Amino acid sequence: MGWNRHVCTANFKSKKKKDAWMSFTKCIHAWLYSFSRPGYCLSAEEYEISKHLLISCLTSEHALKMAGGNKILVSKAVDFVRKYVFPYEQYYLFHLRQKIFHLDVMCSSPHEGLHNGMKTCAAAVNGCMKLDTAAAAMSAQDDTKVSELDLKVGHDFSNRDKSSWSTSPTAPFLLSYAEGLVLYSYKKAKWYKVRRIGPTTFQVVFVGKGCDPAFVQRYINGWGDCVNFAESDQDADIDSSESDNDDIFEKRCMPLFSRVYTVDLNGTCSTCDCFLFLRAGYFCPHMVACANEVCRSCGTNFDGFKLDSVSIRWRTDFMYYGYSVPDSSEEEDLVKIFHHLAHKDVKGPKFEVDIPSCMPIQERIEPLPALKRIKNYPQNAILELFKNFDTKFDSLLSTTHVPSSSQQLDEALQDDILLLESIDMLRGSGGSVFEKMLDDAHAEMSTSLHEVDAAIAGASSYRASLYPLFNELTDNLKKVNDPELAREVETEFRSLIDRCQKRILEKTLTSGNGDGDPLPTSPTYQSGNKRPFVSVVGSTSDGQGRVLASRNSQW
């Protein structure tokens, strides 16, 4: 909604141009959402690089081409990102909350879904409802949601057999949704390769579709002749397939990083620097890959992690008894036990298999900087784009489409530098030249009528000069709260208005209407008529002060 409000779609002459801009807009939206989603920007360094690339993309020739040459539309997009996205980084950045238990929920999407459901469900809450009616509708929605969750938990509690789709040790004890998440970790583990670097420490790299073969070969010796190499070879050798005149943003969007994960697999509390267990409560595929490799070295198969390797909030018994009213003393004791376990939850999975000595311990390879781990951009273009990058990107200083070329922008910045140097030199001279410059600048920028030439002072100058004084006067009168002083001000205003009206009347009677006939007398000064003045202190107000109207004219 904010994008539609601040970056409105222009009236394109052809549907093809409009579709191109809408497609580019979807890419930018996905790029912005990647800042708050897992798997994209897992560190501050990666986020700064992605943010720098985003602004570079919005100010590139490709963005201008997608906008149909409309520079204003592109400038609005850049302005929206700077004003309404980057200032709120502390609320949406994923790498700031990846160690906090939040179930990978990004931004306010659950709240948006909740609000949409409240307005569109069978017991909807409408804006025309009274307070008690709206509260009753919300209570009905709460009862409906609780009944739905009770039905799902009750079904999992009474039907624990999941052998038709899961054979893991945790299948009878976990919720169906949680067991699905665990199964995905088991299936995804085959896409990782493992190397042992310590007694219980491993390095894990991704070798699935879209991986960087050069990055994988840096950690896994002899890797390369596999199915995914041919699929990834085009991305890895992308420098030779693009000319220098091609726009790097024409074929790709948000940056994707190759990563190496460090896993500590032990029998007390296994950890991984992807922090999936800390934020979601179940083990990651990197741990499963390490466990599979250890069991393969032992000549056995890894059956899976046990129940004590998953957070208690995913257990069926906890969801069934933990939030229900106990019917007996036994159930009451069971609820207390579950609540105690919830406050002392497991900190990580437990791997109880001894790691054999036949697995060689190799030297640890330090991770590459994030700039060298971008796998979907040509490396030479990235190095050229980030040659002056200092890992702390200031989006307010990036180039926009206002200058027609970067050379003009450099010249403008150079002129500003020369101007500042000249001012510093004049300040240090101590002469009257600098004071004269300040006086001239003050005379040009001043709004006071005493410093404006009467020949060029029009109605706009009078209004711009007097209106702030009138506001200041009324505010001071409110603070003083002196009726006598207010009456004096009112008398002065009346006297000034009478003088102006007399001047207008005299000028009108002298000049006539252009045909030699005098204009008719103003009805204000006809005999028997009185100007309908309203006194500013005619009645006492006990209410609040001045109320300003909002943009939609509602009080």
RONUGU-534528 format. One record per residue: x, y, z of N, C-alpha, C, CB in turn; residue in one letter. Coordinates in steps of 0.2 Angstrom, whole numbers, plus 5000, padded with zeros to 4 digits. Glycine has a CB too. Layout:
<sites>
XYZXYZXYZXYZA
...
</sites>
This chain:
<sites>
500449945000500050005000500450065000499550005006M
501050065004501450125004501750134997502050115009G
501950084994502250094987501750124982502550024984W
501150094982500650124978500450194979499950084978N
500550214986500350284988500950334986500250284995R
501550314986502050364985502450354979502650354991H
502350294976502650274969502050254965503250224969V
501650304963501050284959501250264952500550344958C
500850214949501050194942500850244937500650124940T
501350264933501250314928500750294922501950334925A
500550334919500050324913500550304907499650384911N
500650244906501050214901500650214894501350144902F
501050234889500650234883500450164880501050274878K
500850114882500750054879500750004885501350024874S
500349944884500349894889500949864890499749844887K
501449854885502049824886502549864890502349814879K
502549924890502949964895502649964902502950034893K
501949964903501749954909501849884912500949964909K
501849834908501949764911502749764913501849714906D
503149794909503849794911504049824917504249834905A
503649884918503749924925503449884931503449984925W
502949844930502649804935503049744937501949784933M
503349714932503849664933504449684937504049624926S
504649744935505249774938505049784946505549834935F
504449814947504249824953504149764958503549864953T
503949704955503949644959504649624961503549594955K
505049634957505749614958506049664964506249624952C
505849724964506049774969505749754976505949844967I
505049734976504749714982505049654985503949704980H
505249604980505549544983506249554986505649494977A
506549604983507249624985507149654992507549674981W
506649704993506549735000506349675005505949784999L
505949635003505649575008506249535010505149545005Y
506749525005507349485007507749505013507749475001S
507649575014508049595020507749565027507949675021F
507149545027506849515033506649445032506149555034S
506949405027506849335026507449295027506549325019R
507349235030507949195031508249175024507849135035P
508949165024509249135018509549195014508849095015G
509449255015509649305010510249355013509049355008Y
510049385018510549435022510649405029510349505021C
511149365030511249335037511749375041511449265036L
512049435039512449475043512449545040513249445041S
512749585045512649655043513049675037512949705049A
513649635035514049645029513649635023514649605029E
513249575023512849555017512249605016512549485018E
512049625022511449675021511649745018511149695028Y
512249765020512549825017512649825010513149855021E
512949765008513049755001512449744997513449685000I
511949714999511249704996510949774995510849654999S
510949815001510649885000511049924995510749915007K
511649924995512049964990511849934983512849954991H
511749874982511549854975510849874973511649774975L
510449874979509749894977509749964975509349894984L
510050014978510050084976510450084969510450124981I
510950054968511250054962510850024956511950014962S
510449974958509949954953509350004951509549884955C
509150034956508650084955508850144952508350114962L
509450164952509750224948510150204942510250254953T
510050144940510350114934509950134928510550044934S
510350124922509950124915509450074914510450124910E
509550014917509049964917508349984920509249904920H
508350024926507750044929507450094925507950074936A
507850144922507550194918507250164912508150244916L
507550114909507250074904506550044905507750024901K
506550014911505949984914505350034915506049934920M
505550094917505050144918504850184912505350194923A
505150164906504950194900505250264899504250204899G
505850274902506150334902505950384907506150364895G
505450374911505150414916505650424922504450394918N
506050474922506450494927506150504934506950544926K
505550534933505150554940504950494943504550604938I
504750444939504450384942505050344946504150334937L
505650344943506250314946506450354952506750304941V
506450414952506650454958506150444963506650534956S
505450434962505050424967505150354971504350424965K
505350304967505550244969506150244974505650194964A
506650284972507250294976507050334982507750334972V
506650384982506450424988506050384992506050484985D
505550334990505150294994505650244998504650254990F
506150214995506550174999506950205004507050134994V
507150265003507550305007507150335013507950365004R
506550355012506150385017505750335021505750435014K
505550275018505050235021505250165022504350235017Y
505850145020506150085021506750085026506250045015V
507250115023507950115027507850145034508450155023F
507450195035507450225042507150175047507050285042P
506850125045506550075050506950005050505850065048Y
507550005049507949945048507949905055508649965047E
507849935060507949895067507249855068508049945072Q
506749865064506149835065506049775060505549875064Y
506449765055506349715050506949675048506049745044Y
507549695050508149665048508149595051508749705049L
508249545046508249475049508849455053508249425043F
509449485051510049465055510149495062510649485051H
509649545063509649565070509249525075509349635070L
508749475072508349435076508449365075507649465075R
508949345071509049275069509149225075509549265064Q
509349255081509449215087508949225092510149245090K
508349255090507749255094507249215092507449335094I
506849175096506349135094505749175091506149085100F
505649165085505049205081504749165076505349265079H
504949095075504649055070504749075063503949035072L
505249115061505349145055504749185052505549085050D
504449215057503949265055504249325053503349275060V
504049355047504449415044503949475045504649405037M
504149525047503849595047503149585051503749615040C
502649615048501949625051501449585047501749695052S
501749535043501249495039500749455043501649445035S
500849425049500349395053499849445055500649365059P
500049505057499549555059499149585054499949615062H
499449585048499049605042498549555040499449615036E
498749485041498249435040497649435045498549365039G
497849445051497349455056496849505055497749455063L
497149565053496649625052496249605046497049685051H
496449575041496049565035495549505037496549535029N
495749455041495249415043494649445048495549355047G
494849485052494349525056493849555052494749565061M
494049585046493649625042493249585037493949675039K
493449525035493149485030492849425032493649475024T
492949405038492649335040491849335041492949315047C
491549285043490849285044490649325049490649205046A
491049335055490849385060491249445060490949345067A
491249475054491649535053491549595057491649555045A
492049635058492049695062492049755057492649705067V
491449795057491449845052491549915056490749845049N
491749965052491850025055491250065057492150075050G
490650045055490050075058489750045064489550075052C
490049995066489849965072489950005079490149895073M
489549995084489650025090490149985094488950025094K
490350005099490949975103490749905105491150025109L
490149905108489949835111489849785106489349845115D
489549805100489449765094490149735091489049795089T
490549785091491249765088491649715093491649825087A
491549725099491849685104491549615104491749715111A
490849615103490549545103490749505097489749555103A
490849545091491049515085491849485086491049565079A
492249525089492949505090492949445095493349555093M
492549445100492449385104492249325101492049395110S
491749325096491549275092492149245087490949295088A
492549295085493049275081493649235085493449335078Q
493749255091494149225096493949155097494249265102D
493249145099493049075100493049035094492249085102D
492949055088493049015082493748995081492749055076T
494249035082494949025081495148965086495349085081K
494948975092495148935097494848865096494848955104V
494248865094493948795092494248765086493148805090S
494448805081494848775076495548745078494948825070E
495848775082496548755085496448695089496948805088L
495948695093495748635097495548575093495148645102D
495248585088495048525083495748495080494548555078L
496148545078496748515075497248475080497148575072K
497348515086497748475091497348415093497848525097V
496748415094496348355096496448295091495648365097G
496448315085496548265079497248235080496448295072H
497748275081498448245081498548205088498948305081D
498148225093498248195099497948125099497948235105F
497348115095497048055095497248005089496248065094S
497548045084497848005078498548015078497448025072N
498947975081499647985082500047945076499947965088R
499747905073500047865068500147905061499647805066D
500847915060501047955054501447915050501348025056K
501447845050501847805047501747805039501847735049S
501247825037501147835030501547885026500347845029S
501747935030502147985027502748005031501748045026W
502947975037503547995041503647935045503348055045S
504347915045504647865049505147885054504947805044T
505147945055505647975060505447955067505748055059S
505947955072505747935079505247985082506447935083P
505248045080504848095083504148105080505148165082T
503948065075503348065071502748055076503248015066A
502748005081502147995085502048055090502147935088P
502548095091502448135097502448215095503148135101F
502548225089502548295086501848315083503148315082L
501748375082501148395078501248385071501048475079L
500748375067500848365060501248415056500148355056S
501148485058501448535055502248535057501148605057Y
502348515063503048515066503448455063503148505073A
503048395062503448345059503548355051502948285059E
503148395048503248415041503948455041502748455038G
504048505045504648545046505248505047504548595051L
505148455051505748405053505948365046505548365059V
505448335043505548295037505848345032504848275034L
505748405031506048445026506748455028505748515026Y
506948455034507648465036508048395034507748475043S
507748335035508048275033508148275026507548215035Y
507648295022507648285014508148335012506948295011K
508248395015508648445012509448435014508448515015K
509548385018510248375021510648345015510248325026A
510348305010510748275004511048335000510248235000K
510848395001511148444996511748475000510548494995W
512048445005512548475008513148425009512348505015Y
513748455008514348415009514748445016514848425003K
515048395019515348405026516048385026514948355031V
516448425030517148415031517248425038517648465027R
517648385042517748385049518348425050517848315052R
518348475055518848525056519048525064518648595054I
518748475068518848475075518548405078518548535078G
518648395084518348335087517648325086518548335094P
517248385087516548385086516348435081516148385092T
516748465078516648525073516648505066517048585075T
516148535062516148525055516048585051515648465053F
516248585045516048645040515648615035516748675037Q
515048645033514548625029514448675023513848605033V
514448645017514348695011513748665007514948705007V
513448705004512848684999513048664993512348744999F
512848614990513048584983512448574979513448524984V
511848594981511248584977511248634971510648594981G
510648634968510548674961510648754963509848664959K
511148784959511248854960511848864964510648884963G
512248814966512848824970513348854965513048764974C
513848884969514448904965515048854966514748974968D
515148814960515648764960516348784963515748734953P
516548844961517248864963517248874971517448934960A
516648894974516648904981516648834984516048944983F
516248784982516248724984516948684984515648674981V
517248694979517948654978518448684983518148664971Q
518248744985518748774990518748734997518548854991R
518148704998518148675005518048595004517448695008Y
517848574998517748494997518248474992517048474995I
518748434993519248414989518948364984519848384992N
519148374977518948324972518148334970519048264975G
517848384973517148394971517148434964516748434977W
516648414960516548454954516248414949517248474951G
516348344948516048304943515348284946516448244941D
514848324946514248304948513648334944514148324956C
513048314945512548344941512448414941511848304943V
512548444947512348514948512948564945512348534955N
513548534943514048574941513848604934514648534940F
513548564930513348594923512848644924513148534919A
512348634929511848684930512048754932511348654934E
512648744936512848804939513448834935513148794946S
513748804930514348824927514148894923514548774922D
513548894921513348954917513449024922512648954914Q
513149014928513249064933513949084935512749054939D
514349024936514949034938515449074933515248974940A
515349054926515749084921515349144917515849024916D
514949174921514549234918514949294916514049254924I
515549294918515949354916516149354908516649354920D
516249294906516349284899515749294894516749224898S
515149284897514549284893514249354892514049234895S
514549404896514249474896514749524893513949494902E
514549564889515049614887515049674892514749644880S
515449724891515549774895514949824895516249814894D
514649824889514049874889513449844892513949884881N
513349784894512749754896512649784904512849674897D
512049794905511849814912511849754917511149854912D
512249754922512249694926511549684930512749704932I
511149734930510449724933509949694929510249784937F
510149684922509649664917509449594918509849684910E
509849554920509749484921509649454928510249444917K
509749494933509749474939509449524944510449444942R
509249504950508949544955509349544961508249524956C
509049524967509449524973510049484973508949504979M
510549504977511149454977511049394981511749494980P
511349344979511349274983512049264985511049224978L
512149234991512849224994512949154995512849265000F
513549134993513749064995514049065002514349044990S
513849015006514049015013514348955015513449035018R
514748955021514948895024514748895031515748885024V
514348845034514148845040514548795045513348815040Y
514648825051515048785056514548755061515548835060T
514648685061514148645066514548615071513748595062V
514348615077514648585083514148525085514748635089D
514348465084513848405085514148365091513848355078L
513748375096513848335102513248305106514248385107N
513348275111512848245115512448285120513048185118G
512648345121512348385126511948445122512848415130T
512248485118511848535115512248555108511848605119C
511948525103512248545096512048605094512048485091S
512548645090512448715088512648715081512848765092T
512348765077512448785070512448855070512048745065C
512848895066512848965065512348985060513548985063D
511848945058511248965055510748985060511048915050C
510748965066510348975071509648965070510349055073F
509448905066508748885065508448865072508748835060L
508848825076508548805082508348855087509048755085F
508748905087508548965091507949005089509149015092L
507849005083507249045081506649005079507449085075R
506748935078506148895076506048835081506248875069A
506548815084506448765089506548695086505748765092G
506848685080507048615078507648615074506448585073Y
507948555073508648555070508648575063508948485071F
509248595060509348615054509548565049509748675053C
509548565043509848515038510548515039509648535031P
510948565041511648555042511848505047511948625043H
511448505052511548455058511448385055511148475064M
510948385051510748315049511248295044510048315045V
511548335040512048315035512648295039512248375031A
512848325044513448305048513248235052513548355054C
512648225054512548165057512548105052511848165061A
512248125046512248065041512948045039511948095035N
513448095039514148085037514448045043514548145036E
514348065049514648025055514447955055514448055061V
513747945054513447875054513747835048512747875054C
513847865042514047835036514747815037514047885030R
515147855041515847835043515847775047516247885046S
515347765051515247705056515047645053514847725062C
514747655047514447595043513747585045514847535045G
513447635047512647625049512347685046512547625057T
511647685047511247735044510947775050510647705040N
510847845049510647885054509847885054510847965053F
509547865060508847855060508447925061508647805065D
508847965064508548035066508648055073507848035064G
508548115074508648145081508048125085508648225081F
508148115092507548095096507148155098507848065102K
506648135102506148185104506448245108505648155108L
506948235112507248285116507748335112507748255122D
507748325105508048375101507648425098508448335096S
506948425100506548475097506148505103505948435093V
506048575102505748615107505048585109505648685104S
504948595115504348565118503648595115504348575126I
503748655112503148685110502848655104503248765108R
503248605101503048565095502748505097503648555090W
502748485103502448415105501748425106502748395112R
501448365104500648365104500448365111500448295100T
500748325116500448325122500448395126500848285127D
501048435124501048505127500548545124501748535125F
500348545118499848585115499148565117499848585107M
499048495119498448475121498248485128498348395120Y
498748475133498648485140498848555142499048435144Y
499348585139499648655141499148715141500248665138G
498648715137498248765136497548755138498348805129Y
497448695141496748675143496648675150496548605140S
495948675152495848685159495848605162495148715161V
496248595167496248525169495648505172496848515174P
495448435171494848405174494948365180494548365169D
495648355182495748315187496448335190495848235186S
496648305196497248325199497848295195497248295206S
497748245192498348215188498448265182498148145185E
497948285178498048335173498348395175497348345169E
498148415181498348485184499148475185498048505190E
499348415188500048405189500448405182500148345193D
500048375177500348365170500448435167499948325166L
499948485168500048545166500648585169499348585167V
500748575175501248605179501948585176501248595186K
501948525175502548495172502748525165502548415172I
502248525161502348555155502548635155501748545150F
502248665159502448735160503148745163501948775165H
503348695167504048705170504548685164504148645175H
504348635160504748615154504748675149504548555151L
504248715148504248765143504748825145503548795143A
504748835152505248885154505948855154505048905161H
506048795154506748765154506748725148506948725160K
506648755142506648715136507348695134506348755130D
507348645129508048615127508348675123507948555122V
509048675123509448725120509748705113510048745124K
509648645111509948615105509848545105510648635104G
509948515099509848445098510448405101509848425090P
510248345102510748295106510948245101510548275112K
511648235099511848185095512248135099512248215089F
512048075100512348025105512747975102511747995109E
512947985096513347935092514147965093513147925085V
514547915095515247935095515547945088515647885099D
515948005087516248015081516847975080516348095080I
516847935075517447885074518047925072517247835069P
518647895074519247915072519447915065519847885077S
519147875061519247865054519047925050518947805051C
518647965053518548035050519148075051517848065052M
519448095045520048145046519848215048520448145040P
520248245053520148315055520648355050520348325062I
520248395046520648435041520748505044520248445035Q
521148545041521248615043520648665042521848645040E
520548705046519948745046520048805040519748785052R
519648815036519648865031519248925033519448835024I
519548975033519149035035518749065030519649095037E
518149085032517649105027517849165023516949125030P
517649175017517849235013517349295015517749215005L
517649355013517149415014516549405010517549475013P
516049435012515349435008515449455001514849475012A
515849505000515949534993516149484988516349594993L
516549434990516849384986516349314986517549364988K
515849324990515349264990514749274986515249244997R
514649324982514049334978514149294972514049414976I
513649254971513649194966513249214960513449134969K
512849264960512349274954512549344951511649274956N
513149374952513349434949514049414946513349494954Y
514249444941514949444938515449474943515049464931P
515949444944516449464950516749524947516949414951Q
516949534941517249594939516849654939517549584932N
516149644938515749704939515649724946515049684935A
515649674950515549684957516149724960515449614961I
516749704958517349734961517349814958517949704959L
517149824952517049884949516549934953516949884942E
515949904954515449934958515649954965514849894957L
516049914968516149914975516849934977515949854979F
517149974972517949984973518050034978518150014966K
517550074980517550124985517050114991517350194983N
516950044991516450024996516850015003516049964994F
516550035009516950035015516449995020517050105018D
516049945018515549905021515049945026515949865026T
515050015025514550055028514250095023514850095034K
513650075020513350115015512950165017513050065010F
512950225015512550285016512050295010512850345018D
511450275011511050275005510850345003510350245006S
510950395008510750465006511350495002510750505012L
511850465001512450494997512450464990513050495000L
512050414988512050384982511850424976511650314982S
512050404970511850444964511150434962512350424958T
510850484960510150484957510050504950509650524962T
509450504947509450524940509350604939508850494937H
509450644945509350714944509950744939509350744950V
510550724940511050744935511050694929511750744938P
511150724923511150684917511750634917511050724911S
512250654920512850604920513250614927513350624914S
513650564928514050564934514550624934514350494936S
514750644928515250694928514950764931515550704921Q
514350774929513950834931513950834939513350844928Q
513750774942513750764949514350784952513450694951L
514950754949515550764952515750844952516150724948D
515550874946515650944946515350984951515550974939E
514650964952514251004957514550994964513550974957A
514750934965515050924972515750964973515250844973L
516150964967516751004967516651074968517150994961Q
516051104965515851174966515651184973515251194962D
515351144977515151144984515751144988514751094986D
516251104986516951104990517251174990517351044988I
517351194983517651264982517251314986517651274975L
516651314986516251364990516351364997515451354988L
516451305000516551305007517251325009516451235009L
517751315004518451335005518451415005518851305000E
518051445000518051515000517751545006517651534993S
517251515008516951545014517351535020516251505016I
517751485021518251475026518751525026518551405027D
518951545020519551595018519251665020519751595011M
518651675019518351745020518251755028517751755017L
518051695031518051695038518651715042517751635041R
519251685039519851695042520151755041520351635040G
519951795035520251855034520051915039520051885027S
519451905042519351955047519152025045519851965052G
519052025038518852095035518152105035519152105028G
517952155031517152165031516852135025517052245031S
517252105021516952075015516452015016517552045010V
516651975021516251925023515551945026516551875028F
515651995030515052025034514652055028515252085039E
514852095023514452115018514152065014514952165013K
514452005013514151955010513551925014514651895008M
513651925020513051895024512451945025513351885032L
512652015025512152065024511752055018512452135025D
512052055012511752045006511251985006512252045000D
511551925008511151865008510551875012511551805010A
510651905018510051915023509551965020510351945029H
509752015016509252055013508952025007509652115010A
509251975004508851934998508351885001509351904994E
508551855007508151805010507651825015508551755012M
507651885017507251915022506551925020507551985025S
506051915024505351915023505051975026504951855024T
505452015030505152075033505052135028505752105038S
504452165029504252215024504752285025503552235026L
505052285030505552345031506152335027505752355038H
506252275024506852265020506652245013507252205023E
506052255011505852235004505652295001505252185005V
505852304995505752364991504952364989506052364984D
504752424991503952434990503752424983503752504992A
504152434978503952434971503852354969504452464967A
504152314973504152244971503752204976504752204970I
503452234981503052204987502352194985503152244993A
502152134983501452124981501052094986501452074975G
500452064985500052034990500351974993499352014987A
500751934989501051874992501551894997501351834986S
501951954996502451975000502151995007502952024997S
501652035006501252055012501051995016500652105010Y
500751955013500451895017500951855020500051855012R
501551845016502051805019502451835025502551785013A
502451895025502751935030502351945036502952005028S
501651955035501251975041500851915044500652025039L
500751865040500451805043500851775049500251755037Y
501451755048501851735054501851775060502551715052P
501851845059501751895064501051885068501851965062L
500551875064499851875067499851805071499351875061F
500151755068500051695072500451695079500351635068N
501051725078501451735084501051785089502151775083E
500751835087500351885091499851845095500051945087L
499451805091498851765094499151715099498451735089T
499651685098499951635103500151675109500551595099D
500451725108500651765114500051795118501151825112N
499551815115498951835118498651775122498451865113L
498651715119498351655123498851645129498351595118K
499451655129499851645135499751695140500651635133K
499751755138499651815143498951805146499751875139V
498451795141497751785144497451855147497651735149N
497651915144497451975146496852005141498052025147D
496252005143495752035139495852105137495052025143P
496052145142496252215140496752225134496452255146E
497252185135497752185129497452165123498352145131L
497052115123496752085117496252145114496352025119A
495952175118495452235115495852285112495052265121R
496452305115496952355112497152325105497552365116E
497352265105497552235098496952245093497752165099V
496352225095495752225091495652295088495152195094E
495752345093495652415091496152435086495652465097T
496752415087497252435082497152405075497952415085E
496952345075496752305069496252345065496552235070F
495652365069495152405066495352465063494552415071R
495752505067496052565065496452555058496452595070S
496852505058497252495052496852475046497752435053L
496352435047495852415042495452475039495352365044I
495252525044494952585042495352625037494652625048D
496052635039496452675035496552645028497152675039R
496652575028496752545021496052555017496852475022C
495452545020494852555016494852625014494252535021Q
494952675018494952745016495452765010495152795022K
496052735011496552735005496252704999497252705007R
495952654999495652614993495152664990495352544995I
494652694995494152734992494352794989493652744998L
494852824992495152884989495452874982495652924994E
495852824982496152804975495652784970496652744976K
495052754972494552734968494152794965494052684971T
494052844970493652904968494052944963493452944974L
494752944964495152984960495252964953495852994963T
495352894953495552864946494852844942495852794947S
494352834945493652814942493752744939493552864936G
493252734935493152664932493452654925492452644932N
493852704923494152704916493752744911494152634914G
493152764912492652804908492552874910492052764907D
492952894915492852964918492352964923492653004913G
491952914925491452914930491752884936490852874928D
491552914942491852884948491452824950491752934954P
491852774953491552714955491052724961492052664957L
490552684962490052684967490352684974489452634966P
490152714979490352714985490352644988490052764990T
490852614992490752554995490252555000491452534999S
489852495000489252495005489552495012488852435004P
490152485013490352485020490352555023491052465021T
490452605019490452675021489852715019491052715018Y
489352685017488752715016488352735023488252675012Q
487952785023487652805029487252755032487352875029S
487252745038486852695041487052625041486152695038G
487652605038487852535037488452535042488152525030N
488552475045489152465050489452395048488852465057K
490152405048490452335046490352285051491252355045R
490152225049490052175054490652145058489552115051P
490952185062491552155066491352105071491952215069F
491752055072491652005077492252015082491551935074V
492052025088492652035093492951975095492352065100S
493651985095494051925097493951905104494751935095V
493751945109493651935116492851945118494051975120V
492451935113491751945114491451895119491351945108G
491751835119491451785123492051735126490951735120S
491951715132492551675135492451605133492551685142T
493051575130493051505128493351465134493351485121S
493051405136493351365141493651305138492851345146D
493651295131493851235128494651235127493451225122G
494851185122495551185121495751245116495651115118Q
496351245114496651295110496451275103497351305111G
496851305098496751305091496851225089497251345087R
496351205085496351135082496551135075495651105083V
497051105073497251105066496851045062497951095065L
496651055056496351005052496850965049495851045046A
496650905048497150855044497050855037496950785047S
497450815033497450825026496750805023497950775023R
496350755026495750745023495150785026495650665024N
495350835029494850885032494450855037494450915026S
494650805041494350785047494650815053494350705047Q
494150825058494450855064494750805069493850895068W
</sites>
